[in-house]
Amino acid sequence: MFKRILTMIFYGVSMIFFATVVIFVISSIEWPLRNDLPKKEIVSSGYKFLIFGNQNFKGLELYDFESGKFKPFLVPENNAIRYVEPVIGESGKGYCIKEENPFDLKNRKDEIITFDMKTLEKRCTRTVIRQKYANLAISSDEKRLAFIFSPTDNNIPLLGLYDTVKEKIEKAFPIDRSFFENPIKILWKPDNKSIVIWTTLANGPPAIEFDIELGSSYKIDNFPLAYKHEYMLAMDDKKESVYLLNLESGNKETLIKKNVTGHSFSLSRDGKYFVYGWLRGIGGFEILTIMDIKTKRELQISLKKHPSTVSGLALW
């Protein structure tokens, strides 16, 4: 009996060792990347940088299409600080969150930072949110930001509306707590009168649309990622693929059949490019992809030699 137990333990340890080796080998393979979308074509379309939050580096970084190199943009002052979730309006004015002591619930402080992609200047707004959850969302007129936060230790989730001109929180609405306890995606509808809120978990609560004028919400059937002109970019019901819907004609086209990671997806300001991040395989590394929506050509940028956990992703 004892010998049988030892044999079972040996086989169990062997299986774990074998699985570890397989994962290591797979993660070490330099899988070929798609690059049928030339960098120079992206540059000729008016885009110079891909900006993203690197949670390993704890700051914001730029990928320069002309040089093919990564450049630090917002560098944390110390190990207790990180910059995350950049969003950029069509004017080039951008925002992100400066998190101080992000894992210390008693001393955590989140602050809105503004920057200009035309001049690459940045500054603090001195607007302290206390604890921010989910991504920042910018309205199409760039007059407001939306986010989910908790201003006190009671952890009551609120939908906050931030006035970008006055640089202060103008309104806050209580929302369903189930959205507070899951990874969340929020974005403005094109009319800037309502905000869509949903969790990225496959078994999460239904998506809702929150009317900021009435202060009320209702359930919706889709999971939008972005709106641009007459198009809506969204995930399917199982959150396993991404499609593009023409809101005028009703035509629907599947773009990718893979999970995008976290909040790492956006549409370019002209609606030409879909930008997203995804993990490649078991033990894989993150791949940043720019897709030409019309031709389906792609430029893939590997982060294998540049370790990153991406938060926020945008072209400029």
VOPA-791783 format. One record per residue (C-alpha): x, y, z. Coordinates in pm, whole numbers, plus 50000, padded with zeros to 5 digits. Layout:
VOPA-791783
XYZ
...
***
This chain:
VOPA-791783
500005000050000
502815023650098
504675015449776
501535023149575
501185057149743
504835065149666
504285055149303
501245077949277
503205106849432
506065100949188
503725101348888
501985132649022
505265151449066
506415139748721
503245152948559
503645186848731
507295188648622
506375179248263
503595205348251
505985231948387
508555223548118
505895225047844
504665259147963
508255272047979
509015259747627
505805274547485
506445308147652
510025308147518
509075302847154
509345333646932
506015329646755
505815348446424
503995381846438
501765396846172
503215428246017
501295432045690
500235466745810
503375488245759
504385512446034
504945539745775
501295536545667
500155542446026
502465572746046
501165586445713
497635583845858
498685609146123
499715586646412
503125587546573
502725569446905
500935540947074
500485550947439
499735526347718
499995521548093
502685496048186
501835482448531
505225464848553
507035497848492
504225515348690
504125544048442
502885554448099
504935545247794
505005554147428
505775531047138
507305552446864
506315538846519
509175556746342
511975543646565
510275511046668
511305517847029
509525521447363
509905554647545
508935563447905
506345591247922
505075593948280
507645579848521
506615571748882
508425592449144
508795562649379
507695526449427
504425536849597
503165554549283
501935542348945
500225558548646
497435539148473
494515540248228
495405567647977
492595581747760
492985607647484
490425630747326
490475640146958
492115673547048
495155655447184
494415663247547
494715632147761
494075620448114
495255592348337
495165582348702
498065586248942
497665559249207
499505564249535
499725534049767
497315514349541
497355483049760
496945501150092
493195506250136
493625530350429
496215553050268
495375549449898
495005581749702
494075584249334
494585616649146
493675627848794
496625637848574
496245656948248
498685656747956
498935669747601
500005645847325
500905674847094
503475689647332
504015658947558
503535681847860
501815668348173
500585681948504
498555672548813
494995685748846
494995681549224
491645664049198
491815635149443
489335606949379
490305585749685
489775551449526
489135547349155
487875515248996
487425507048627
488835527148340
488535564348273
486035572947999
486125605947811
483055621247646
483235629047273
483075666647344
485915661947598
484005681647863
483635652548105
485345621748236
483455592748389
484775566848637
483655544948923
485085553449262
484615551949639
485285585049819
485305569850170
486175537650350
482585524750329
483285511049979
479965523349840
480485524549459
479675557149284
479645567248920
481585599848913
481355627348649
484395649948629
484265684448468
487485687748263
487185725848243
486525732948610
488685702948706
486365689648972
483845661749029
480465677048946
478155647349009
478215612749164
475555585649139
475285553149340
475405521749128
474855484249171
477545470049401
478055439849171
479895463048930
482185474249210
483425439049282
484385429448925
486675442648650
484625469648483
484455486848145
482685520348116
482245543347816
480125572747700
477385569347443
477885592447139
475215617247258
477115622147589
473835617947779
474365582647906
477155559148007
477455521647946
478795500348234
479635463248223
482035438248375
484615420148163
483995387248346
482195360848138
479695353648418
479315389648533
476065409448569
474215422548260
475455454848105
473565486648194
473105520648037
473055548948291
471155580748202
473075609248369
470195633848323
467595611648491
470025594448730
468585560348643
469765529248458
468395499748257
469815467248121
471105464247764
471885433647551
475355441447417
478835448247557
480195479447381
483925486747368
483885519447175
481735542346961
483045561446662
480935579546402
478205554846293
479985524246435
479905505246763
482705481546858
481485454347096
482085419747240
479715390847177
477385376247442
480055351847569
482775378747555
484885356347333
485045377347015
484845413646901
482565426746627
481885459846453
478255470946415
477095498046176
474405515446382
472755529946070
472585499245845
472635472146113
475485453945935
477615433646175
481165421446110
483355399846335
486855414546367
488655390146599
487825357546772
489915360847085
489715376747427
491105411847450
492845417447782
491605439948059
490765474647931
493295473347649
491275482947343
490275514447156
489375528746816
491575555046653
490155590146635
489325586146263
487755551846317
490265535646081
492185514146330
491175489946606
493855487746876
493875459447128
496055438547357
495845401047410
497775372847576
499295346947344
498815311047463
499535293847796
502165313047987
502145337547699
503175373747678
501075403147577
500765413147212
499695448347115
497885448946780
496835476646543
494275464546288
493165482945977
489415476646006
488745479045631
491565456345505
492055435045822
495835439645794
497625440446128
500775452946296
501605432346605
504035444546870
505405418647112
505995427647476
507975395847543
511275414547567
509575444647720
507535430148011
504255448248056
500795444248201
498885468847987
496255492648126
494745515747867
495805517247505
495455545047247
496905557846919
498095593046871
***
